[in-house]
Amino acid sequence: MRSPRFMSLSCRVFLIVCLGTLGLSCVSSSVRAQFFPTGVVAENMSPSGSLVRPIAMEFLPDGRLLIAEHHSGRILSWSRGALRTVGTVENLVNGLEHGLLGMALHPQFPRRPFLYLYLTHDIGGGVPDKRVVRYRLKGDLAFGGQGELEMVERYEVLTGIPAPVDLHDGGGLRFGPDGCLYLAVGDATMSCEAQNVNSPFGKILRMDVRGLPRSGPPPPILDLVPAGGNPLGGSTDISQLVFAMGLRNPFRFSIDPLSGTLIIADVGENTWVEINFCTGGENFGWPWFEGPAPFSTCPPGPVPSNLTAPVVAGAHGGSLSFAAAVPFAGIYHNRYGARFNFGPAYEGSLFIADLGIPTDIFRLDFDGQDWNIAPALPGQANPNVWGFSLFPTDCQIGPDGAFWQLTFLDGDVRRTRPEAGGTQLTIKSGQSQKGNAGTLSFVPMEVELTDLNNQALANEIVFFTIERGGGQITASALTDANGRATVSYRFSDTWTGEHPEIIAWHEGGEPQRFSFEWRGLETLLATAAKYLFKFRHSEANSPVVAVIDIARTTPVLTVPAGEIWTSLLAPLPSLIVLGDGFGFVGPQNRGFVTDAAGQRLIEFKVPPTLTGQVIIQAYAIDFAASTAEEVTVSNPVTLTLIRR
């Protein structure tokens, strides 16, 4: 008989089977408060509610994050604060637990740009099945631009796992250090099947997918993905994939990158929830045991003596217990060279999260024999609870060394990190601009980067990403000595259905968002004022700069200082346009915003080869009104010839 080592962990109010029925409305904003030890901060990396029931996540080596939504079947990418749709899974069945459940990226990405998904599939009538499918990712694989990706070429890797009930689907899907793909399958409420090696239910399956073809129909399972060395593998198709057994509903597991150990969170039936360590060949005893307690006589016969006990077990109800658990990033290892490291006190700690509202996060240390609640750290409000979250359905340690998580109910990407190394990004100018199709934002977007002591950070990269609204923008800018980084945005030529939103992001802190208003081209048919200014250039062999003082005197419509004026006829982009229309005098067109006095000096360089009379044209149009109003430009205009 197995000898259990267990301790109680804290409990919340919902079982994992409630995931599909809980709506966003049941979460109050006050639940969002998170409390951690001194020096640990939690931050939102995406707009709240921008995701709908996010269920699984996977990092690309370059730091981009892929996210799967449970019911919609959407796969999205998060990069530098922006969310983009990568694709949508076809023929998905969703329900209480049915849906898109697990995701794993090929460890040799981008050389092998494959994404693997575990899901419930609609077979076109009758009982659906659970299967593993593979998509090829194409697009910006090297992350040389904005990071756009697309899912193509679906391939059915493993099919035919029946899904007769909408419960106990499991869901974990991960690549191990050995390059094999591991899948956690629940017992589908058929508890005795967890002890049947010829059944996929209640098992960890291990597959070698390296020999799969790039396309074509799936071969029989027997010829497909058997991984050599599966300790429980049998001779039938599915049994040769069995790596461990005796599990009820292993919704999530993580893999320790140092030891290769699987850390499995197995949701219990009535009383106990288990954390199991798996290296291959284990029988964790379900349904003979739930946690440390005997549970069922099914299947009949003697209970094996070599069952493996959980390393942690917690009971439902009571003061220290939990309802359902996920490994919150599993066993933590400091990633030296990464931006964030929690330090020596955290090295080797096991982090577990309870799926409750809110969610308790526990930190455990190993004393050589058992895993125990780690000593409380300074500032830790509860000696048993390291921190809080809100229904994290997947958690990983990111390439930056921080804890990243998906919160199922409020649809967030969150990061928990050490305060040391963190930064603050503040918008200084350029917010809430209005612009017309194809025009350049006149006021540059400027942000200020500081450390947490408000000291400016120079020579740091700030990334700028278009999340919606199209258009063009410089991908990144380097902060100056004052911590300032500046870029401009060009509005899209066509309406995308959404006003533009631009994200500024630095890897040390939360993204900041610029919102713009796209105004389109239709108002270009409004009234404009046209003025001609003439001067004669007679100086040979030297350029001449004409300095024109434009003053607004008596506008038909009162416009405050800083209002943007736009050309009617000149080529896009333009505001007030000054030029000869051919590019001989300075640029072909030039725009500006009037200053506080309603004036602006504009210089145009006249090339020495151009002689005779030059006509400078000015068009002015007001887009602040629903229909443009004519404005007045001072007349006569002072021209000054300057030799340079």
N, C-alpha and C positions, 0 to 999 in steps of 0.2 A: 504494500500500500504506500502511496506517496506521503511524504511527511511535509506538510505545508509550512512555508514561512510567509507570514502575512502581517500586514498592519492596516489600520483603518485610514481612509482618506476622506476628505469632506464631500458632502453631497448637496446637490441642488434638487430641483423639483421635476425635471422632465427626463424621461427615458429617450434614448436615441430614436426609438420608433416614432416619436412625436415630431421628428424633423419635418416630415412632409406636410403636417397639418398646422404647424405654427405659422402665423402670418406676421408680417412686419409690425402690424398695428399693436401687437401685444407687448412690444418693447418700448418702455418709456425712455425719454432722453436721459433721465437720471441714471439709468443703468450703464450709460456710457462711461461714467467715471471709473478710472483705473488707479489703483494704489499699489505702489511698488517700493522696495527698499530705496534708501537714499542713493542718488546717482543713477537710477534707472528711469527711463522715460518711455512712454508709449505714444505713438503718433499715427494718424490716419494718412495713408499714402494715396488714397483715392477719394473722390467725393462720396459722402455717405449716401448709401442707397444706389450707387451706380452699378452694382452687381445684383443679380437676382438669384438667391440661394446658391452662392458659390460653394463648391463641394471639394475640389481638388486643385492642387497647384504643383508646378514644377519649374525650377529655374533652368534657364539656358546658361552655358558657361560664361557668357558675356554680361550676365546680370539681368537680362530680361526675364520676366515672370509670365508663365502661361497659367491661365485660370480656366477651370471647367465649371459650368453652371449645371446644377442637378437636373432641373426640369426642362429648360430651354434647349439643352444640348449645345449651347454656344461655347466655343473656345475663344478666349480673349487673351491679348497680350498686354502686360503692363510694362512700360519702359519710360523712365525718367518722368514719372507722374502721369503719363497718358495711358488711357485704355483704348485698345483697338480690337475690333472683331477679326479673328483669324479664320473662322469657319463655323459651320453648324453640323452636328452629327445627324445623319439621316436615319429614319425608321426607328426612332427612340420611343420606348414605352416608359412613361413616368407614373409615379404614384407616391405612396407613402415612403417606400424605400427604393422602388424601381426608378431607374433613370440613369444618368451618367454618374458613375461612382468613383472611378480611379483613373489616374493619368501617370504616364512615365515617359520620359524622353530618352532616346538612345544615348548611352554614355559617350559615343564617339561623334556626337553632333559637333560641327555641321557636316563632317565627312559622310556620316550616315544620318540624313536629316529626317528621322522617323519619330513620330509621336504615337504612343500606344495608349489605348483607352479601354476601360472595362465598363460595360454598360448592359442595360436590358434592351433587347432587340425585338422588334415587332416582326414576326415571321409571316404575317399576312393571314392570321386566323389561328385559333387554338391557343395553346400555352406558349407564351413568349419564352425566349431563352436568354441566358446571360452569356456574353462572349467578350473576347478581346479582339479589338480591331486595330489596324495600323493605318496612319495617314502619313503621306510625305509632305513635308513643309517646303515651300518655295518662297522666293522673295529675297528680302534683305538678310540673308543668312549670316553674313559677316558683320552686320550691324554698322554698315558704312554710312547709312542715311538715318531716316526716322525709325527704322526697325520694323517696317511692315512685313507681315508674313501671311501666307495663305495655305490652307489645307487642301491637298489634292490626292487622288489615287488611293482610295480606300481599299484595304486588303484585310480579309477575314483571317485572323491568326488562329483563334481557338473558338469553336462554336459548339452548340449542342448541350450546354449546361442548362437544364430546365429551370424555369422560374415559375413554379406552380402557385406560389403565394407571394404577396407583396410585403414580405418580411424576411429578415435575416439574410440579406444579400451579401454581407461582407463589404468589400470595396477597396481594400488596400492594393496598390499596384506599384512596385518599385523595382529598379535595377539594383542588383547587389554588386559588391566589389569584384565578384567573379565574372561579371558581364552577363549573368543570367537574369531573366525576368521573373519576379516573384509575384504571385497573385493570392490574395486572401478571399476565400469563398465561405459564406455562411452556411448554416445547416438547413435553411429554407423551412424552418420549424420541424424538420424531420430529424430529430435529435439522434436517433440510432444510427443514421447514415454517417455521422461524424466518426463512427468506429468501423466503418466499412471501407477498406482500402481501395475497393473497386468503384467507389462513388466519389464525385468531386466535392460533396458537401462537407462543411466543417473542416476544411483542409487549407494548408498552404501548398500551392502548386509552384513548381520551379520549371522554367522553360528556357531552352537555349534557342534564341531567335536569330542567331548570327547567320544561319544558312538559308533563311527565308528568301524566296525570289522577290524581285522588286514589284512584280505584278502577276496577275493570273489567278485562277481559282485556288482555294486552299486544298492542299493534299490531305489525305486522311491523317488524323491525329497521330497515329502510330509512326508515320513517316515525317512528322512535322517538327516538333520541338522537344523531343526527349533530351533532358540534360543528364549527362553521365554522372553517376555518383549519388542520385537521389536515394537516400537510405531506406525509404519505405516503398520505393517503386516496385510495382508488380509487372505482370506481363500483358495486361490488357491496355487498351488505348489510354484511358485516363489515369490508371493506377501508376503507370510509369512516371507520371509527373508529380506524384505525391512526395512532398518534402517533410511535412509534419501534419498531425491530425489531432482529433479530439477537441475541436473548437466549436463555439456556438455561433457567435456573430463578430468575427474579427474585422470591425469596420475600418480600423487604421493600424498601420504598423510603420515603424521607422527602422532604418538599418544603421547600426553603429559603423562609421567609416573605418575605424581602426581595427575592430575585431570581426566585422561582418555579421555580428549577431543581430537577428531580427528582434525588435522590441514590439510585442503584439499587445494591443488593447482589445480584450475580448469582453463584449457586453454580456452580462449575466442574465439569468431568467427572473428569479424572484428576490434574491438576497445579495449575491456577491458579484462583483466585477473584478476581472483579473488583468494583471500585467504579466505577460509571459516572455521569457527569453528563449529564443529558438536558434539553434545552430545546425539543426537537421536531425531527423529521426525521432523527434519527441512525440509522445502521445500525452496531450494535456488533460485527458480524462473525462471530457464532456461526452455523455451526460451522466456518467457514474458520479462525477463530482461537479459541484458548482463552487468555485473557490476552494476553501478547505473542507467544505461540508458535503457529506454524501447526498446525492440528489435522486438518482433513478436506478432501477435494476435493468434498464434497457441499454444495451442488448443483454439477453439472458446469459447465464454462465458465470464462471468465476471472474472476478475483477483482476486484471493484470497487476503484478507487483511493481512494474517498472514505469508507472505513470509519473509524469513530470509535474511538480507542484508550481503554482505561480510564485513569482518573486515578490509580488505585491498583490494583496486582495483587500477590497473594501466592501462593506455591506451597505445595502440600501437602507436608508433611515438611520436615526440616531445622530449623535452630535458630530462624529467623525466618520463620514462615509460618502459614497458617491453613487450617482445614478448610471452614468456611462462615462467612458474615458477615452481620450486620445493621447498618444505620446506628444507632448508639446515640445517638438524638436528632438525628442528622445534624449540620448546622452550627449551632453554638451562638451565640445572640445574647442578651446580657444584657437582661432585661426590667425596665427601670427602673420603679419603682413597685410591682413584685412584692416579696414578702417576702424572696426569696433572689436574689442575684446573685453569680456566681462572680468577677466583676471583669474589668478590662481584659486581663489575661493570657489569658483564655479567649475573648475576643470573636473570632468568626470561625473558631474551631477546629473541625475536623471530628472527630467521635467515631465510632469503629467498634468493634463488639464481635464477637468470634469465638465461634461456637456450639460451645463445648467444655465440659469439666468439669475445673476451673472455667473460666470465661470470662475471657479477657483483654480489657480495654477500652483502646483506643489513642486518643491525642489527637494530631492532625496539624495542622500550620500550613502555609499557602501562602506560598512565598517569591517569588511573582511569576511562577513558571514551573512548579514542581512542588509537590506535597504531600509533606511530610517529617514524620517523627516529631518532635513538638514537644520543646523542651528540657525535661529533667526538672525538676520542681518540688520545693521542700524537702519532705522526708519521703517522697518517691516511692521505693519499695523497688527497683523495676526501672526503669532509665533509659528503656526502650522501652515500658513498660506503665504506663498511668496508673492503672488500678484493676482490680478483679475483680468478676465476677458469677457467675451459674449458669444458663446456657442462657436468656438473655433473648430471648423470641420477638417482643417488641414493646417499643419504647422511645420515649418522647416527652418533650418539655419541657413541664411542667405550667404551669397559670396562676400558680403560686407561684414559677416560675423554676427549679425543681429538675428533675433527671432522674428520671422515673418509668419503671418497667419491670415486665414480667411474667416470672417465672421458671418455665419450662415444667415442669421435673421436680419441684420441691418445692412448686409451686402457691402462690406468694407474689405479693403486690403490694409492690414495694420502691421506696424513694425514696433518691436520692443527692443531697446538698445541701451547700452551704457551712455550716460550723459557725456562722459569724456569723449572728445572727438566730434561732438555734435556742433551744428552750426544753425544760424538763424538767417533766413532770407527774407528781405523786406522789399515790397514794391515801393519805389520812390516816385515814378512818373510813368505815364503812358496808359494808365488804366481807363476803361470806359470810353474809348475813342469811337468816333463815328467815321466811316469811310465808304467811298463808292467803289464799285467794281473795278478791279485792276489798279487801284491807286495805292500809294505807299502811305502807311500810317505816318502822319506828319510829326507827331510827338514820339520820339523813340521810347521804347520800353526800357526802363532802367530799374535795376534791382541793386540792393546793397547786401553784401554778405559779411556777417560778423560771427565771432565765436559767441559762446554763451555768456561771456563777460562784456559783450558789446564792443569788442576790439575788431577793427576792420581786418579782413583777410585778403591779402593781395595774391595775384598769380594763381588763383583757383579757377577751375572750369565751372561755369554755370551753363546748363543745358536749357535750350528753349525748344519746345515741342508743340506742334499744332495738334490739339486733341480733336477739334471739330471745326467746321467752317471752311476748310480748304485754305488756299492761299500759299504763300511762301514766306520762309523765315530762315535766318541764319541759325544753324544747328547749335552753336555754342559760342560763348564769348569768355574771355579771360578778364578777371577782375583787375582793376587798376590799384594804385597805392591806397586809395580810399575805400577799397572793397566794392567799387561800383562796376557793373557789367551792363552793357547797352547793346540792343539790337533793334532793328526796324522790321515791320511786318507789312507785306503786300497783300491786299485783299484779293480774294478769288475773283476771277472774271465772271463766274456764274454762281447763282444761288444754290447752296447745298442743302437747304432746308433748315439750317441752324445758323445762328449768329456765331462768329468765331470765338473760340476760347483757346488761349495760348498758355502753356505751362512753363514756368521757370523752375528749375530743379537743381539742387546741389545734393550730392550723395550723403551729406551729413545731417540733413533735416527734411522737413515736410515740403512738398511742392507748393508753389504759389501760382495763382491763376489770374491771367489778364482776360477780361471780357470786352468784346468789341461789338459794334453794331454795323452790320453790312447794309448799305443803303441802295445798292443797285444802280442801274443806268437810266431808269425811266425818267428821272427828273432832269435829265440833260436837255429836255425839250423846253425848259423854262426860259424866261427872259434873261438876257445877258447884256452887259455893257461892254462896248468895244472902244478902245482909245488908241490913237496912233501917235507915236513920238518920233520925230525926225531929227537926225543930226548928220553932219558931214565929216568924214574921216579923211584927212589930207596929209597925215604925217607918214612919211615913207619909212619902210624897213624897221618898224617897231610896232608892237601891239599897243592898243589903246583900250583902257577900261572905261566904260561909261557907267557912272554911278547915278542911279535914278532914285529919286526920293518920291515914293508913292505915299500919298496921304488920303485917308478917307475923310471927306468933309461933311456932306449932308446925305447920309444914306436914306433911301426910301424906307428901309426897315432898320430899326435900331439893333445893332449887333454888338455884343460885348467884346472886349479885347480877347484875342486868342481864338476867335471864331475862324473856322477853316473856310476858305473860298476856293471854288473849283472852276476850271476852264470849261467852256461850252464846246468849243470846236477843236482845240488842240489835241494832239495824240495823248492817249493815256500813258502813264498817270500824270496828273497835273492838278494844281490848285489855281491860284492866279497865275496866268501864263504870261511871261514876258519873253520875247524873242522875235527873230525875223521869220520864223516858220521854216527855215531851211537848215538851221544849225550853224550858219556862218558866224553869228554873233553869240558866243557862248554856247550853251546847250540848246537843243531845239525848243525846249520849254522849261520853265522854272516856276516852281510854286512856293508860296510862303504863307505865313500866318502873321497878321498885323500885331504889332506890339501894344503895350498898354495905352500908348498915345494914339493908336490907330495908324501907325506909320511903320515903314520898313524900308531900309536901304538895300537895293539889289545891285550887284555888280555884274556887268557883262563884258567879257574881253573881246575886242575886235582884232582879228588877225591883221598883221601888217600888209598882207597881200590884198586885202579888201579895201577898195577906195570908193569914193563917191558917196551917194546918199544911202543911209541904212534906215530902214523903217522898223521900229520895235512896236510890236502889238501887245496889247493887254486886254484880256478877257476876264471879267469878274462875274461870279454867279453865287447866289446865296442858297445853300442847301439846308439852312436851319428852318426855313418855312416849308409848308407843304407844297407851295409853288415858289419858285425862285423870285427874288425881288432884285431890281436893278440897284446898283450902288454907284456912287460917284467917286471917281479918282481925280485928285487935284489937277487942275489944268490952268496955266501951263506947267510943264514939268521941267525941273532944273536939270540940265545935262552938264557934266563936267568931264573934260578930256584929261586923262592922266597918262603921262608917258611912263612905261615900265620897261 
